[in-house]
Amino acid sequence: MTFETLKRSHLKRNIIIALIAIGIISAIVLNFTRAKYRTTQSMPLLNGTINYTLADLNIVAMYLDGSEIDTLPDGNYALTSESYCTTEDDVKDESITLSYDSATKGLSVSPMTKKGTKCYLYFEEKSGASDIIEDAYEENQGMLAYDGTVDNNLRYIGANPNNYVYFNCDDYNNPSSSTCELWRIIGVFNENSHGISGEKLVKLIRSNSLGDIVWDSDGTNNWSTASLQTTLNGDYLNDSGSYAATGIKNNTTRNMIANVTWKLGGTASYTSASNGLASHWYGYERGTTVYSGRPTTWQGKIALMYPSDYGYATSGGSTTNREACLAKELYNWESSSYSDCKNNDWIFNNDYQWTLTPYSRDIGNIFLVYPSGYVNSDGRGDDSNGVRPSVYLTSNVGISGGDGTMNNPYILKA
């Protein structure tokens, strides 16, 4: 008898492998198709109230200048009012507020409490605040002037220029006199003033004083440890402690404030035309003359104006023009012959106003702008005088509306 060995059939195995391969390919195609039509790009979610994961937020479509885009735009862009989200049955939800941070490419959706929320994003290029102010110079040379320093910063000048801005707002999408504070734009400053290389930053000052506050409770003129510095950059910045409900209200405003290098140089000579002009002050402030052991710079967000800010803000008037004011020492601006200097200077406010600049010959004196209009070093650190906080805006902050008048202040957009 002959025995024949038969080979095992591989047909069944081959069929199973083929079916598995087809299943894998189908899954890949399906996922690719769904990704193409459901989501263009993921982004970080900021400040939203969310009960689900970020994957539950569908960016259905994004548009730039009317054309659909597949990725978030690079550069200084903002969402337009056309942007919106839908929830159930693709119904537009008017209660959802959208905001976008171009620096981090972060989207804020508030509130977001429903799974499957879909958003349609429309972008437009945002005009930087510094660009808008510089563009305004050609048409507003009566209220804007370059200071002629080595940095040639652009400043608002005159008794009441159109430099009002809504700041420290509850809601920057709906700013008003009841939801925002009025601040004023000092000007546009180059890197020698704030230390951020290659950037021009807009500098603000609060329109009204916070009240009379001591510069330093220990009576010194060292801003890096001064009680006013720690208060402004502590409780006031964080809306806490003694400034709960009266400080900087939210992270939107805090994120608009640049962390910069403030110059702490001072002087002991300032009473003559050879050492007391606005141009001299500009150099002193950025110099290294300080009381023994004092720092010459400080890194932080909130500080005070300089004497040079006050001096360069004048436009002069009918009896004393701007050139004459800038050629007169600030120490003698109280003179009746130079009354036009202070009377046509929007920073002047008939009050004692602290500056950031120390008297370098003494352990505790700081320069003040006096109610009569002159600058002197008689302010002791533990005296109480008017405080108008000053900040630099980050370079990504733009202006989205307003004309700078008191009744229609500039509207900021981050």
LINPE-V646218 format. One record per residue. N is the residue number from 1. PSI is psi in degrees with one decimal (NA if undefined). Layout:
n->N psi->PSI
n->N psi->PSI
//
This chain:
n->1 psi->137.8
n->2 psi->129.1
n->3 psi->131.2
n->4 psi->127.7
n->5 psi->121.1
n->6 psi->137.8
n->7 psi->137.8
n->8 psi->135.5
n->9 psi->134.5
n->10 psi->10.3
n->11 psi->-46.0
n->12 psi->-42.4
n->13 psi->-41.6
n->14 psi->-37.8
n->15 psi->-43.0
n->16 psi->-43.2
n->17 psi->-42.3
n->18 psi->-41.7
n->19 psi->-39.9
n->20 psi->-43.6
n->21 psi->-42.9
n->22 psi->-39.8
n->23 psi->-41.5
n->24 psi->-45.5
n->25 psi->-40.8
n->26 psi->-41.2
n->27 psi->-41.3
n->28 psi->-45.8
n->29 psi->-42.3
n->30 psi->-46.0
n->31 psi->-37.9
n->32 psi->-43.0
n->33 psi->-43.0
n->34 psi->-42.8
n->35 psi->-37.5
n->36 psi->-38.6
n->37 psi->-12.4
n->38 psi->-36.3
n->39 psi->131.5
n->40 psi->-38.8
n->41 psi->140.3
n->42 psi->157.1
n->43 psi->157.1
n->44 psi->143.1
n->45 psi->125.3
n->46 psi->137.1
n->47 psi->14.7
n->48 psi->157.8
n->49 psi->114.6
n->50 psi->133.5
n->51 psi->-0.1
n->52 psi->177.4
n->53 psi->165.8
n->54 psi->-27.4
n->55 psi->-20.3
n->56 psi->-9.0
n->57 psi->118.3
n->58 psi->119.0
n->59 psi->96.3
n->60 psi->-42.3
n->61 psi->149.1
n->62 psi->140.0
n->63 psi->143.7
n->64 psi->120.4
n->65 psi->39.2
n->66 psi->-8.1
n->67 psi->141.0
n->68 psi->139.0
n->69 psi->157.7
n->70 psi->-17.8
n->71 psi->158.7
n->72 psi->138.9
n->73 psi->142.4
n->74 psi->135.0
n->75 psi->-165.2
n->76 psi->87.1
n->77 psi->155.6
n->78 psi->157.8
n->79 psi->141.6
n->80 psi->171.5
n->81 psi->-11.7
n->82 psi->-18.6
n->83 psi->141.4
n->84 psi->169.1
n->85 psi->153.3
n->86 psi->156.6
n->87 psi->-116.6
n->88 psi->137.4
n->89 psi->28.5
n->90 psi->33.9
n->91 psi->131.0
n->92 psi->128.9
n->93 psi->104.3
n->94 psi->-15.3
n->95 psi->-13.0
n->96 psi->128.6
n->97 psi->130.9
n->98 psi->140.2
n->99 psi->156.3
n->100 psi->133.7
n->101 psi->108.0
n->102 psi->-25.1
n->103 psi->-41.4
n->104 psi->-5.3
n->105 psi->43.0
n->106 psi->136.8
n->107 psi->133.6
n->108 psi->123.4
n->109 psi->115.9
n->110 psi->125.7
n->111 psi->156.0
n->112 psi->99.5
n->113 psi->4.7
n->114 psi->128.2
n->115 psi->142.4
n->116 psi->10.5
n->117 psi->132.2
n->118 psi->138.3
n->119 psi->142.5
n->120 psi->119.9
n->121 psi->127.6
n->122 psi->123.2
n->123 psi->149.5
n->124 psi->149.7
n->125 psi->133.7
n->126 psi->133.7
n->127 psi->123.0
n->128 psi->146.2
n->129 psi->-41.0
n->130 psi->-37.6
n->131 psi->-42.5
n->132 psi->-41.5
n->133 psi->-41.2
n->134 psi->-37.3
n->135 psi->-30.8
n->136 psi->-16.6
n->137 psi->-42.8
n->138 psi->-33.1
n->139 psi->-5.1
n->140 psi->46.5
n->141 psi->-8.7
n->142 psi->-16.4
n->143 psi->1.9
n->144 psi->139.0
n->145 psi->142.9
n->146 psi->141.1
n->147 psi->-7.9
n->148 psi->6.9
n->149 psi->177.7
n->150 psi->-24.9
n->151 psi->-16.3
n->152 psi->56.2
n->153 psi->152.0
n->154 psi->127.2
n->155 psi->150.7
n->156 psi->138.5
n->157 psi->161.7
n->158 psi->177.1
n->159 psi->-35.9
n->160 psi->69.5
n->161 psi->166.7
n->162 psi->72.8
n->163 psi->24.0
n->164 psi->145.1
n->165 psi->140.3
n->166 psi->127.5
n->167 psi->160.2
n->168 psi->53.4
n->169 psi->152.1
n->170 psi->-39.8
n->171 psi->112.0
n->172 psi->-11.6
n->173 psi->-19.4
n->174 psi->62.0
n->175 psi->145.4
n->176 psi->173.2
n->177 psi->-20.2
n->178 psi->-14.4
n->179 psi->-4.9
n->180 psi->163.9
n->181 psi->155.5
n->182 psi->123.4
n->183 psi->172.5
n->184 psi->148.6
n->185 psi->119.3
n->186 psi->-44.2
n->187 psi->-166.3
n->188 psi->124.8
n->189 psi->141.8
n->190 psi->174.8
n->191 psi->-23.9
n->192 psi->-18.3
n->193 psi->-29.0
n->194 psi->-11.3
n->195 psi->2.5
n->196 psi->109.3
n->197 psi->132.5
n->198 psi->6.4
n->199 psi->145.3
n->200 psi->122.4
n->201 psi->144.5
n->202 psi->131.9
n->203 psi->131.4
n->204 psi->158.8
n->205 psi->141.6
n->206 psi->135.2
n->207 psi->-42.8
n->208 psi->153.4
n->209 psi->150.4
n->210 psi->-8.2
n->211 psi->-179.0
n->212 psi->118.9
n->213 psi->145.8
n->214 psi->144.1
n->215 psi->-44.4
n->216 psi->124.2
n->217 psi->-20.1
n->218 psi->-1.8
n->219 psi->20.5
n->220 psi->171.9
n->221 psi->36.4
n->222 psi->99.7
n->223 psi->-30.6
n->224 psi->-24.5
n->225 psi->3.0
n->226 psi->145.2
n->227 psi->-33.8
n->228 psi->-39.9
n->229 psi->-47.9
n->230 psi->-31.0
n->231 psi->-47.4
n->232 psi->-36.4
n->233 psi->6.8
n->234 psi->-96.1
n->235 psi->-44.6
n->236 psi->-47.0
n->237 psi->-34.7
n->238 psi->7.9
n->239 psi->49.6
n->240 psi->177.4
n->241 psi->-129.7
n->242 psi->-12.0
n->243 psi->19.8
n->244 psi->125.7
n->245 psi->-2.1
n->246 psi->0.1
n->247 psi->-153.9
n->248 psi->122.7
n->249 psi->-32.2
n->250 psi->172.9
n->251 psi->-25.5
n->252 psi->-47.0
n->253 psi->-43.1
n->254 psi->-39.1
n->255 psi->-16.1
n->256 psi->-19.0
n->257 psi->122.4
n->258 psi->143.2
n->259 psi->106.7
n->260 psi->173.9
n->261 psi->112.8
n->262 psi->133.6
n->263 psi->133.6
n->264 psi->18.4
n->265 psi->152.3
n->266 psi->-163.0
n->267 psi->163.9
n->268 psi->-4.5
n->269 psi->118.4
n->270 psi->15.9
n->271 psi->5.0
n->272 psi->169.9
n->273 psi->-15.0
n->274 psi->-8.6
n->275 psi->3.3
n->276 psi->15.5
n->277 psi->163.8
n->278 psi->-38.8
n->279 psi->-35.5
n->280 psi->-44.5
n->281 psi->-40.9
n->282 psi->-40.7
n->283 psi->-41.3
n->284 psi->-46.2
n->285 psi->-35.9
n->286 psi->10.9
n->287 psi->-162.7
n->288 psi->13.7
n->289 psi->109.4
n->290 psi->166.9
n->291 psi->149.9
n->292 psi->124.0
n->293 psi->-8.0
n->294 psi->147.2
n->295 psi->156.2
n->296 psi->-7.9
n->297 psi->162.1
n->298 psi->136.4
n->299 psi->125.6
n->300 psi->-171.2
n->301 psi->-42.6
n->302 psi->130.8
n->303 psi->-144.0
n->304 psi->170.4
n->305 psi->165.3
n->306 psi->159.3
n->307 psi->-35.7
n->308 psi->-31.6
n->309 psi->-43.4
n->310 psi->-47.3
n->311 psi->-44.2
n->312 psi->-8.1
n->313 psi->-6.3
n->314 psi->150.4
n->315 psi->-5.8
n->316 psi->-175.1
n->317 psi->-150.4
n->318 psi->-29.4
n->319 psi->-27.4
n->320 psi->110.7
n->321 psi->176.3
n->322 psi->-42.8
n->323 psi->-40.9
n->324 psi->-37.9
n->325 psi->-41.9
n->326 psi->-13.8
n->327 psi->6.8
n->328 psi->133.6
n->329 psi->138.8
n->330 psi->-26.0
n->331 psi->-25.5
n->332 psi->19.4
n->333 psi->-12.5
n->334 psi->-13.7
n->335 psi->138.0
n->336 psi->-27.3
n->337 psi->-18.9
n->338 psi->26.2
n->339 psi->-27.6
n->340 psi->-23.7
n->341 psi->-51.5
n->342 psi->-35.4
n->343 psi->-20.0
n->344 psi->40.1
n->345 psi->111.8
n->346 psi->-19.3
n->347 psi->-27.5
n->348 psi->135.4
n->349 psi->25.0
n->350 psi->32.0
n->351 psi->162.7
n->352 psi->127.0
n->353 psi->126.0
n->354 psi->146.5
n->355 psi->178.1
n->356 psi->-11.2
n->357 psi->127.6
n->358 psi->153.0
n->359 psi->114.7
n->360 psi->-13.0
n->361 psi->-5.2
n->362 psi->151.8
n->363 psi->-19.4
n->364 psi->0.4
n->365 psi->143.8
n->366 psi->148.9
n->367 psi->140.4
n->368 psi->149.4
n->369 psi->122.7
n->370 psi->157.9
n->371 psi->-22.4
n->372 psi->-6.2
n->373 psi->-5.2
n->374 psi->167.2
n->375 psi->130.0
n->376 psi->166.7
n->377 psi->18.9
n->378 psi->-5.2
n->379 psi->119.0
n->380 psi->147.1
n->381 psi->-32.5
n->382 psi->11.7
n->383 psi->159.5
n->384 psi->123.0
n->385 psi->171.2
n->386 psi->137.8
n->387 psi->118.8
n->388 psi->100.9
n->389 psi->146.5
n->390 psi->141.7
n->391 psi->160.9
n->392 psi->137.4
n->393 psi->146.4
n->394 psi->155.4
n->395 psi->-18.1
n->396 psi->-3.8
n->397 psi->130.2
n->398 psi->177.4
n->399 psi->121.5
n->400 psi->-3.1
n->401 psi->179.3
n->402 psi->167.4
n->403 psi->7.8
n->404 psi->-3.6
n->405 psi->164.1
n->406 psi->-32.8
n->407 psi->-12.0
n->408 psi->68.1
n->409 psi->159.5
n->410 psi->144.5
n->411 psi->127.3
n->412 psi->149.4
n->413 psi->122.9
n->414 psi->NA
//
